[in-house]
């Protein structure tokens, strides 16, 4: 098969790329290893669109494709819209919206498919070989985008990547979120008001419960008594998905040293599921309002925050992030702090020096893969230092990166130029006309 644009990975960065490319008239394909679009949104139950607003929630910094997704979710009651600095949603409604949009845009989607090999000639990817159940297929394109999360395409093409922390190569902890139904929100609110050292709650503008945090004082007590199995966390965080009494819990943490080892992945997921059952029993017994709650489901796959990162024409740095760096070749904004889930330190944040309503810019050069003339890397495999990626990986920013990559691909094809030769001013003007905020 021949395409204008092939996108490897159907997560937020990938759908931002593919949808934009198709809207610009390109013939587009998505290669996705699982059986759904959405990446960590739907497969890892990161059931919120984070990064569309600054960390304070006061300023919108991402527009374009994400706005259409949110509006469509509202139409089918998949979200109530913005709460604080993020937009929570329900997973099956998100799957449906993404499938529908891909179909409307005539995008070819290949599920259960992995990149097995890449053919590179004269510093250009000529084609990729994808595999499924022992069968292989050759797919050609004029431009490729790596939104695999693991920098699969960039790594196979260039034989190099940044992996984990710069000094140790350790990765962030992974999480298996789970949904709980049947929570009595009023009872949780009443308990938190009387015991704010044990449970913290956040209400939305209508006084409804939007977030619950089970604080360390309560969690540690039951961990010490061996009632709660949660070895790498000392608190539990839950937020409403858009339906009364239904919350997703982000509490489990596991260590994965080698994300390419299927046995290690299996052991991590099995341990996380043990943490889920223990957490649910703990909440039902110890937190008023959870007595009649029940497990709806857990994520189909474990949420992995960071693995390999591509090496681009520019490497986004920690200093760029913290100092609200501006770039002449800006293609997106991000206002999320550095958020690291560390096996020794636990979860830690480093906040932007400009405050919670500030942002930094993503430069075009950081999504252009060095050494390959027709390849971009977007989303969590962007060219960035470990701690810089721990900020830039949020899904709102990932979608914006994808939109920029697709728009650049359009210009590359139209003008027959390499990725690093794209006219930045023309690219930026097109992005603005498409609703991007830069």
Helices and strands as residue ranges (DSSP letters): E 2-8, H 12-23, E 28-31, E 48-50, H 65-75, E 82-83, E 86-88, H 91-104, E 108-110, E 114-121, E 124-132, E 135-146, H 152-158, E 162-163, E 178-181, H 185-194, E 199-203, E 209-214, H 216-224, E 236-240, E 247-250, H 262-286, E 294-298, E 308-309, H 318-322, E 330-334, E 338-342, E 346-350, E 360-363, G 364-367, E 375-377, G 379-381, H 386-392, H 395-415, G 419-421, H 424-433
